[in-house]
């Protein structure tokens, strides 16, 4: 008795129909994302609000970068772990229109000396870490950075509804990166 293979009729949609559907959906998504803010009827008032939101986002990223730098100054052993995250936060500030800083090491020493000069001379907690305001242990310092990243992510996600398309996409992207940073900061390496 000869052995015959059963016919292979696909039970679901064919590959060509899936590819055609995906191409059509992609075209619709690209059309929705390609319009600029000026084409979508942005008024002067909303353009001004968008400019304020962009400036606020740049300042927030710059402040977060200074926080990273203070932790790095207090805990140099975290350099391999925090430097890539700091570099991303600095790129975020630049993407929002923030100014570039001359040098990361100069900024780190400036922020460390600024926070050291802000502490009262006889403050006993000032000796608890290399920089006042930075937790004494590396784990606590990472936890504080993670909390700052999460808080900033939450603020950016809340601002999405109030800003025009392109800025909203940038805020959403940076918020997603901030959430990833928070996860990486709280992850214990073994």
FITI-588965 format. One record per residue (C-alpha): residue number from 1; x, y negated, z. Coordinates in steps of 0.1 Angstrom, whole numbers, plus 5000, padded with zeros to 4 digits. Layout:
<sites>
NUM/X/Y/Z
...
</sites>
This chain:
<sites>
1/5000/5000/5000
2/5015/4967/4990
3/5019/4939/5015
4/5004/4905/5005
5/5009/4873/5023
6/4978/4854/5033
7/4972/4822/5014
8/4984/4791/5031
9/4957/4765/5029
10/4964/4736/5052
11/4939/4732/5080
12/4944/4695/5085
13/4951/4665/5062
14/4977/4668/5036
15/5011/4652/5039
16/5004/4628/5010
17/4972/4615/5025
18/4990/4609/5058
19/5018/4591/5042
20/4994/4569/5021
21/4974/4561/5053
22/5006/4552/5072
23/5018/4530/5044
24/4984/4512/5044
25/4985/4507/5081
26/5021/4495/5080
27/5011/4469/5054
28/4982/4457/5076
29/5005/4454/5106
30/5032/4436/5086
31/5007/4411/5073
32/4995/4404/5108
33/5030/4399/5121
34/5044/4379/5092
35/5024/4347/5096
36/5044/4319/5112
37/5030/4298/5141
38/5027/4268/5118
39/5005/4287/5093
40/4981/4298/5120
41/4968/4263/5126
42/4989/4254/5156
43/4981/4220/5168
44/5004/4194/5183
45/4992/4202/5218
46/4997/4239/5215
47/5031/4234/5198
48/5041/4213/5228
49/5028/4241/5251
50/5048/4266/5232
51/5079/4245/5234
52/5074/4242/5272
53/5069/4280/5275
54/5100/4286/5254
55/5121/4262/5276
56/5107/4279/5308
57/5116/4313/5295
58/5151/4301/5286
59/5155/4287/5322
60/5142/4319/5337
61/5167/4340/5318
62/5195/4316/5327
63/5186/4318/5364
64/5185/4356/5362
65/5219/4356/5345
66/5233/4335/5374
67/5218/4360/5398
68/5236/4388/5380
69/5268/4368/5381
70/5265/4363/5419
71/5260/4400/5424
72/5290/4408/5402
73/5311/4383/5422
74/5301/4399/5454
75/5303/4435/5442
76/5329/4438/5414
77/5326/4476/5414
78/5292/4472/5397
79/5308/4455/5367
80/5306/4485/5344
81/5269/4489/5353
82/5258/4453/5353
83/5279/4436/5326
84/5258/4451/5297
85/5226/4440/5314
86/5240/4405/5320
87/5250/4403/5284
88/5215/4411/5273
89/5200/4385/5297
90/5223/4359/5283
91/5212/4369/5248
92/5176/4365/5259
93/5183/4330/5272
94/5199/4321/5238
95/5169/4336/5219
96/5146/4313/5238
97/5168/4283/5229
98/5189/4282/5261
99/5225/4269/5260
100/5255/4291/5257
101/5279/4291/5285
102/5316/4288/5279
103/5327/4319/5297
104/5311/4345/5318
105/5341/4347/5343
106/5341/4309/5347
107/5303/4310/5353
108/5306/4338/5378
109/5332/4319/5398
110/5312/4287/5396
111/5281/4304/5409
112/5300/4321/5437
113/5316/4289/5447
114/5283/4270/5445
115/5265/4295/5467
116/5295/4296/5491
117/5294/4258/5494
118/5256/4259/5499
119/5259/4280/5531
120/5265/4262/5564
121/5301/4265/5576
122/5292/4284/5608
123/5267/4307/5592
124/5274/4343/5605
125/5255/4359/5577
126/5279/4343/5552
127/5305/4369/5560
128/5282/4398/5554
129/5290/4398/5517
130/5313/4382/5493
131/5286/4357/5482
132/5259/4344/5505
133/5224/4353/5493
134/5237/4386/5478
135/5229/4417/5498
136/5258/4433/5515
137/5254/4468/5499
138/5256/4475/5462
139/5223/4495/5463
140/5205/4465/5480
141/5220/4441/5455
142/5208/4463/5426
143/5174/4465/5442
144/5172/4427/5445
145/5181/4424/5408
146/5155/4450/5399
147/5128/4431/5418
148/5138/4399/5400
149/5136/4416/5367
150/5102/4430/5375
151/5089/4396/5387
152/5101/4379/5356
153/5086/4407/5334
154/5052/4402/5351
155/5054/4364/5346
156/5063/4368/5309
157/5035/4394/5303
158/5009/4370/5319
159/5022/4342/5296
160/5016/4362/5264
161/4979/4351/5260
162/4989/4314/5262
163/5016/4313/5235
164/5014/4316/5197
165/5023/4348/5178
166/5060/4346/5173
167/5068/4334/5208
168/5044/4360/5222
169/5062/4388/5203
170/5096/4375/5216
171/5082/4373/5252
172/5068/4408/5249
173/5101/4422/5236
174/5122/4405/5264
175/5096/4416/5290
176/5101/4452/5278
177/5138/4448/5280
178/5134/4435/5316
179/5113/4465/5326
180/5140/4487/5312
181/5167/4468/5332
182/5146/4472/5364
183/5145/4510/5358
184/5182/4512/5351
185/5190/4491/5382
186/5170/4514/5405
187/5183/4546/5389
188/5208/4563/5412
189/5238/4576/5394
190/5251/4609/5407
</sites>
